[in-house]
Structures are given as C-alpha cells and as structure tokens.
Amino acid sequence: MTPPAGERKSGTGTVSVRTLGEADLDRADEIFRVAFGTFLGAPEPKAFFGTADYVRTRWAADPRAAFAATVEGEVAGSNFAVN
C-alpha cells in the first residue's frame, strides 16, 4: 500500500521515469497538493488548491507529455512538459 504523500520515509530504492497514466492521476494529484501546500505553508497541505484540478487538466491536454517518477514502482512525483 502506498503511504499518503508527505508520510514517506527516505531511503534507497529503484527510481525510474515513465509516462503518467490515467490510473496514476489520484496519486499525482495528492503529491502535487502536499508538495505545494507544504512549501507554501498551508495549514492543510492535502487540501491546497481547493477544488482546482491542475494535474488532471494538464494530463488531459496531452497525456504523452505527462511523466511519473516512481520509486520501487510507486508514483513519487510527476512532471508535465509544455511547448
């Protein structure tokens, strides 16, 4: 089971990058909110950005330009390329 974003322990593991799939969007969204919410000091990082849906809209714009970083096969981050 994947631990909630922000609750992972650091350590070593196999890291890879692959295309971000539709099934990864919930996890990518959680990581995105916690990362930005924590960085900007939001009191509830998981709720940062409210109902805005940055991850899904960027993925829908061009799924071929969406990438997942994985550790031991689990999504640990994402990135979206733009032109």
LUMSE-568371 format. One record per residue (C-alpha): residue in one letter; x, y, z. Coordinates in steps of 0.5 Angstrom, whole numbers, padded with zeros to 4 digits, always signed. Example, Ala and Ser with C-alpha at 12.3 -4.5 7.8 and 13.67 -1.06 7.14 Angstrom:
REM residues 2
a+0025-0009+0016s+0027-0002+0014
***
This chain:
REM residues 83
m+0000+0000+0000t+0003+0007-0002p+0003+0011+0004p+0000+0018+0004a+0004+0024+0001g+0008+0027+0006e+0009+0021+0010r+0014+0017+0006k+0021+0015+0009s+0027+0017+0006g+0031+0011+0003t+0034+0008-0003g+0030+0004-0008t+0030+0003-0015v+0028+0010-0019s+0025+0011-0026v+0021+0015-0030r+0015+0013-0034t+0009+0016-0038l+0004+0018-0033g-0002+0014-0034e-0010+0016-0032a-0009+0011-0026d-0004+0015-0023l-0008+0021-0023d-0010+0021-0016r-0003+0020-0013a+0000+0025-0017d-0005+0030-0015e-0004+0028-0008i+0003+0029-0008f+0002+0036-0012r-0002+0039-0007v+0002+0036-0001a+0009+0039-0004f+0006+0046-0006g+0002+0046+0000t+0008+0044+0005f+0012+0049+0001l+0008+0055+0002g+0006+0054+0009a-0001+0052+0008p-0005+0049+0015e-0008+0043+0011p-0003+0042+0005k-0007+0036+0003a-0013+0041+0001f-0008+0046-0002f-0011+0049-0008g-0018+0047-0006t-0023+0044-0012a-0018+0046-0017d-0015+0041-0021y-0009+0042-0024v-0006+0035-0025r-0012+0032-0029t-0013+0038-0034r-0005+0038-0035w-0005+0031-0037a-0012+0031-0041a-0008+0037-0045d-0003+0032-0047p-0002+0025-0044r+0004+0024-0048a+0008+0030-0044a+0006+0027-0037f+0011+0024-0033a+0011+0020-0027a+0018+0019-0023t+0017+0012-0019v+0021+0009-0013e+0020+0002-0013g+0014+0002-0018e+0010+0007-0014v+0009+0014-0016a+0013+0019-0012g+0013+0025-0017s+0010+0028-0023n+0012+0033-0029f+0009+0036-0035a+0012+0038-0041v+0010+0044-0045n+0012+0047-0051
***
